[in-house]
Amino acid sequence: MARNLDLTALRAFATVAATGGVTRAAAILHLTQSAVSMQVKRLEEALDAQLLDRTGRGVTLTPEGDKVLAYARRMLVLNDELLDRMRETAPEGEIRLGVPHDIVPRCVPAILRAFAADYPRVTITLISSVTRKLKDKLAEGTCDVI
């Protein structure tokens, strides 16, 4: 018999994992602490697995929770992407981003990954150069942001 996972419970679990606590997750989700706890408990019951270690202060993922978190994140991204595409509200297009050479390796990969996750329909064209040349490109209109 096919069963369905509750995406609300998956979102609550993923938010608890990301924030390290039910209280912080509840604030982000605009829910009560008990509502978030109940959603995580329902998910644990549906999967017949303990996902969080609640001993001590805060919470940590159990090995099972670590496995479930990867799936939960992927499912939530697909859910949100589908809703955005159907509503056609997601921003789309291209941004030409100018970044100095010395900053690219340290900062840009993580920023681009986070941006791509939040805005999958926006393409970033990275222009790496020295600041003086980037300012010229911005003035010419061949770069949108530096």
N, C-alpha and C positions, 0 to 999 in steps of 0.2 A: 504494500500500500504506500503510495507516494505521500510524503509529508512536506510541508513548506516551513521554512524558517521565517520568523518574524523579523523583518528588517528594522523595526523600531528597537527590538531587543539587541540586534547586531550593532546598531548605531550606539546604543547605550553602552554596550560592552567595549566597543572600539574607543569611545570617548573616555571611559574609565581607564582603559589601558594607556591612552595618550596622555591623560592628565595625572595619572597615578593615584586617583582618589575619587570616590563617589560624590563627595561634596562639590569638588571642582567640576566634575562632569555634569552634575545636576544644574549648576549655574550656567554652563555653556548651553545645555539642552533646554533650559528654561523649564525644568521639572523639579519636583521635590526630590530630596535625597532618597526617600522611601520608594518613590516611583522608579527611580533608576535602579535601585537595589532589587526591586521586584522584577524588572525587565531582565536584568542579568541572571537572576535566579531562574526565571522561566526559560531562558536560553540554556542554562546549565541543565535543567531538567529535560529539555527537548533533545539535547545532545548526550545526555546521561554522562556528563563529565564535569569535574570541578575545573573552572577556568581561572579563578582568582584565588590567591592565597591571602586570606584576610587576617592573618596573625600579625601582631605588631601594629605600627602606625601606617596608615595608607594600605594600598594593595599592590601585590605583584602578580605577574602572570605565572600560572603553573605551566609545565611543559605542554599540556593539552591546550591551555589558553593561548600559548604562543602559536601553536598550529592553527587554531581557530581564527586568531587575529588576522593572519595573512589572507585567509579566505574572506573574512568579514570586510576587510578594507577593499578587496577587489569587487565584492558584491555591491558595496555601497557606492563605489565609484561608478560602476555600470548603472545602478539605479539612478543616481543623480545625473549622469550623462544622458540617459534615455529621457528623463523628465525635462531636462534642459532642451534637448533636441526637439521634443514634441511641442514644447511651449515656444520654441524659437526665441528664447530670451537670453540664451547664452551669448556672450560677446564673441565675435569672430572677426578675423582679418589678420593683418600683419603689423608687427611693431618692429621697427629697425632700431636696435639697441646698441649704442656705442659705449664701450667699456675700455678703459686703459689696460694695456698689456699686463701690468703687474698685478692687477686685481682679478683677472680672469681665473687663474688656477685655484685661488683661495676661496672665492665667494660664489662665482657665477654658476657652477654646476648645480649646487644645492638650490639656488634661487630659481634656476630654469626648471628643475624637476618639480618644485613646489608650484610654480606658475603653471606648468603644463597640466598638473593634476587638477588645479582649480579652473583653468581656462583651456580645455582641450581643443577648442576651435580657433584659437589664436596662435599664429605662427610667429616665432621670434627669430629675426635675422640678427645674428650677433656680428657687430663690427668692432674689431679690436685694433686699437691704434694708440698713438700718443695723444695726450689731452688736447694739445694745440690743433692737431688734425681733426679730432672729434668735434671740437668747437666749430671749425670751418664747415664740416659736414652738416652740423646742426643748422648753421646759418644758411647753407645752400639748400636745405630741405632734403638732403639724402640720408639723413639720420633723424629719427623721431625723438629719441630720448638719449641723453648721455649721463 
